[in-house]
Amino acid sequence: MVELETNALKSKVEELLSSVPEFVDSEKHLKVNVIKDYAERGDVKLIELLLKNKQTKKTFFTPILDSFVFNTAQFKEFLEYNSGCNSYSKYLGQIGLYSGDISLIDRDEVVLNFPFKDCVLEGGQRKEDGDDTYYEFDEKNDKYIERQGKRREVFFNEVLARDEIDNLFSPKAFCNAKRFELGKNKKAKESEFNSFNRDAEVNKNRGLAEDTITDNLIVKGNNLLALQSLKEEFAGKVKLVYIDPPYNTGSDDFKYNDNFNHSSWLTFMKNRLETAKELLSENGSIFVQCDDNEMAYLQILMNEIFDFIQIVEIKMNEGAANEFQNPFMPKNCEYGLLYAKNYNARKYKPIWVADNRRKIT
């Protein structure tokens, strides 16, 4: 009798949820993770849907005086139990670490924390931005002495320094714009810049607004400020973001941004990844290249922001690793972390690898 009741409840819940377009994919399968997110946020649309049905109201709501309180944990657990292979084992829904019956990834108190995570790190872009002049007090000579060293990072707290962050992220005016076009001799030729090209036909084929910029742009400057300034024009329109960040190796070849400690580097990346997500279209993807110095931390950070797709090993050039980089075990590969803004909406064209005809999707 219990099994029949559970089957009936499952059918009713599926029927109700399937009536909401946002809760199903193109093949009419329920988007369990999306529904769980709606439940976590206490979305009015979901709660009203469940309240209108007597069976779901009785199961997922607790009556208190004249009101009903939505039992979020129970509803999410029900989804876990019923999300795989028509089985009633909740462990089919997700692989991972649990505290009791709740997966750690679903517990707000279990996250990747690091110093300055709630801050914005402005960062720099050029080598010349890396040297900083500062003063230290010399007690022996009773005076301040001028010092030169790597730039001391400035962190803006997301709550306490809201004005500074708003000013930092406000769109900036691009200056010294130059236009280069391919000349008759197949060489780039500089021409006068008057305005951006906005090809309506090209944008139509891309599914973008007709007045979207269609020029290829190279922006020189602080990458965080550039990304923030591009949002007004390109938010929700970018299909692919590729990032090759500093690897945090401590190398002096790039004086600035390549000698962070873990927490500063993660803050540096978090700010830029969150902005990149705003630029991505719903079916867009992001590919971040890194080495083993920060790969493990970076993967956990990206899991919090994007939907995981794949990690790709990238073979390094012969001789790229040497005894000076690692005298114990030479490095022969780097990593590419591939993520989607929305895993279920991602779109790819298959690519055949020439050497062994392996298909990458």
N, C-alpha and C positions, 0 to 999 in steps of 0.2 A: 504493500500500500504506500509506503514511504517513497519507493522508487517511482511509482506511478505519479504521485504528487510532485516529485522533483522533476520528472519528465514534463509534466504539464506546466510547471512554473518556468522551466527552461524554454519551452516552446512559446509561452506567453511573453517572456522577456525578449526573446529573439524577434518575435513579431513586432513588439513595441519599438525596439531599438532600430529595426530595419526600416521603420517608417520615416526615420530622420536621415536625409541624404548625407550629412556629415559623418554618420556612424557606419557607413558601408562603403566598400571599395567598388571598383568597376565590375567585379564578378559577384557583387551582392553579399560578400562576406563581411562579417562585423569587424570593425577596426577596434579591437579590444583595448589597445593602448590609448587610442584617442578617447574612447568612452571612459576609461579609468581617469584620464586627465580631466575630463569634464566633471566627473564625480568628485575628484580631489578639489576642484575649484568651486564646487557647489553650484554648478551652472543651472540657471533657472529653467532652461529648456528641458534638461534631463530630469530635474526634480519634478517639474509639472507633469511630465510624461508618466513618471512612475507613480505619482500621487493620484492620477486620474483612474488608475486601475486598482480595484479592490484587492486583488491578489498580491500585486507588487507593493501596494501601500501597507498591507498587513505584514509582509515579509521584511521590507527594508526600512521601515519607519517605526520609531518608538513614540507612542502618545505621551505627552507631558502637558497636563492641564488641558487647555483648549488648542494646543498646537501639536505638530508632529515633527520629530527630529530625524533627519536622514542619517542612517547608519552607513557611513561611507565605507568603513573597513569591511563590513559584512557584504555590501554590494560588490566591492572589488574582489573579495574572496570568492563570491559566487561566480564572478566572471572567470577567475582563475580555474575553478573546478570544472567549468563547462566550456572552456575554450579549445580543448584539444581532443580529437579522436572520439568524440561522443563519450568521453570517459569522465568519471567522477573523482579522479585523482588530481589534486591541485598542483602536484609536482610536474605535470606535463606542460604546464603553462610557461614555466620559466626556469632557467638554470641559474643558480647563484646562491649566495649566502643568505641565511634567514635568521631572524631573531624571533623565536616562537613561530607564529604562522605568517609573519609579515616579512617580505623580502627586504634586505637592507637598502636596496636601491629605492624602495618605496617609503622608507622611513626618513622623514625630514632631518632627523638628528644624526643620520649616518651619511656623511658626504665627504668629499675630498676638501679638507680645509688646509689653508696655508696662510702665513702672515701676509697682510695687505690684500687678501682676496676681495675685501669690500672697498677697495680703492681703485683709482684710475692712475696709471703710470703714463705720463706724457711720452717719455722716451724721445729719442732722437733718430736721425737717419744717416747723417753724414759723419765721416771720420772726425771732421773738425768740431763736431758737436760733442765729442767725447772728452776733450780736455777741459778741466774745470779749475778755476783759481779759487782757493779758499785760504783761510788764515787760521793758524794754530798759535795758542799762547805758549810762549817759551818762558817757563818759570825761572829758569836759571838767569836769563837776561832781562826778565820782567818786561817782555814786549811781545807783540804779535808778529809772527813770521809768515810771509807769503809762501804758499805751497802750490804746486801743480800736481794734478792727479786725475784719475778717471772721474767723470761726472758723478756727483752725489745725487741719487735719484730723488725726485719729489713725488710723493704720493698724495692724491686728493681723495679723502674719504667721501664715499658716495652720499652720505647724509650730511656730514658736517661741512663739507666743501662743495655743496650743490651749486652755488653761484660760480665758483671757479670752473667746475666741470661743464656747466651750461655754456660758459664763455668759451671754454676750450673746444667744445663740440659744435658750436654754432658754425654755420657755413662760412668758409673763408673765401676771399676773392682770389682767383687765380691770376697771377701776373706774369709778365714777360712771355706771353704765349707765342709760339712759333708754329708755322705750318710747313710741313715737308711733303712734297709730292714726287712721284717717280717721273724723272725726265726722259727725254728721248733716248739718251744713252744708258738707260736703266740705272741711273744713279739718282740718289735723293737730291732734290732741289728745293731750297727754301723759297717760299713765296709769302706774300703779304697775308696776314691773318686778319679777317674782318669779323667773321662769325662762324659758328659751328654748322656743319652740314646735318640736315635732318631729312633724310630720304624717306618719304611716306611709303613708297612701294617696298623698300627694304624692310621697314618696320612692320608693314602688313604681313610680309612673309614670315617674320619672326614672332608675330603675335604680340607686338608692342604698340604703344600709343604712337600715332603718326608723327608727333613732334619730338620723339626721342632722338638724342644725338646719335649719329651713325659714324662719326669719325673714330679712328683708332687713337686712343689717348695714352700718352706717357706723362705721368704726373711725378715731378721731382719734389721731394720735401718730406716732412714727417708723415709716415704712412698712416698713423692713426687719425691725424687731422685731415689727410687727404680722403680717407675712407668716409669719415663723417661728412665731409663736404660733398662727396659724390652721392650721398643718400638721397638728397632732394631730387636728383635727376634719375637715379638708377635703382632706388629701393624696390625690391621685389621683381627685378627684371633680369638679373644676372644668372646665367645658366651654370657657370663654373667659376670657382675661385681657386687659384693655385697659390700656395704660400710656401716660400723657401726661407724660413726665418733663421736668425742666428742660432747656432746649435748649442750655445752656452758652453763652449769648450775652454774659454779662458785664453784663446789665441789673441796675440797682440796684432795680428794682421788686420783686424777690425777692432779698433780701440774701444768703440762704444757698442753697447748692447750685446757684446759677446763674452761678457765676464760677469753675468748676473749670478747671484745665488739662486737656488731652486725657487724660492718664494717670489722673488722679484721677476724672474723669468716667466713664471706661471701667471702672475698678474699682467705682465706685458702681453702675453699671448691671449689671456682671457678677454681683455679689453678689445683686442683686434678680432678675435673669433666671434664675439657677440655682435660686433658691427658688421662683419662679413655676412653673418646669418641674415641680418636685415636687408642686405643687398641681394641675397639669393632669391630666385623665383621659387615657387612652391615645389617644382620638380628639379630644382638646382642641386648641385653637389659641390663639395669642397675637398681639395686634395692638399695635404700638408706633408712636406718632406722634412725628415729629421734623421738624426743618428741615434745611437744607443744612450747618449748622455741624458736625454730627457724623454725618450720615447714612452716609457712606462707611465710617467706622470702626465704627459700630453694626452695619451689615450684615455685616461680616466677623466681628464678635464673635458675632452671633446665628447665623451659619452654623456656628460651633463648638458651639453649644448645642442648636439646633433644626433642623428640616427646613424648608428654604425653600419658600414657596408663591408669593408675589407681592409686588411693590411697587406701591402705589396712590398716584397723585398726588392731592392734596387741594387744591382751589381755595380760596384765601384770600378773605375778605370784601373787598368793594371798599373801598379806602382803608386796608386793613390794613398795607400797605407804604407807607412814605413816605420823603421825602428824608433824614430824620434817621436812619432805620434803615440805609439804603444809598443814598448820594447818586449812585452810579454806575449801578446797574441795579436797579430796584425788584423786590422779591420778589412773586410772585403765586401761589405754591403751596408746600405742605408735603408731607410724605411719610408714608405708612403702611406699615410693614413687617409683612407677614403671614406667620407661620410656624406649623408644626404640631409637636406633640410627636412624632408618628409620621405621616409623610406618607401612608403606605399605609392608615392607620386613620382618617384624617380624614373627617368627615361634614359636608355643607353642604346647605342648602336654597337653590335658585336664587332670586335676587331680580331683579325687573325694574326698571330705571331709567326713571322716567316720561318724561323729556324725549326720549329717542331709542330707547326700548325695547331697550336693550342688556342682555343677560343676563349677570349676574355669578354665577359658580359658586364 
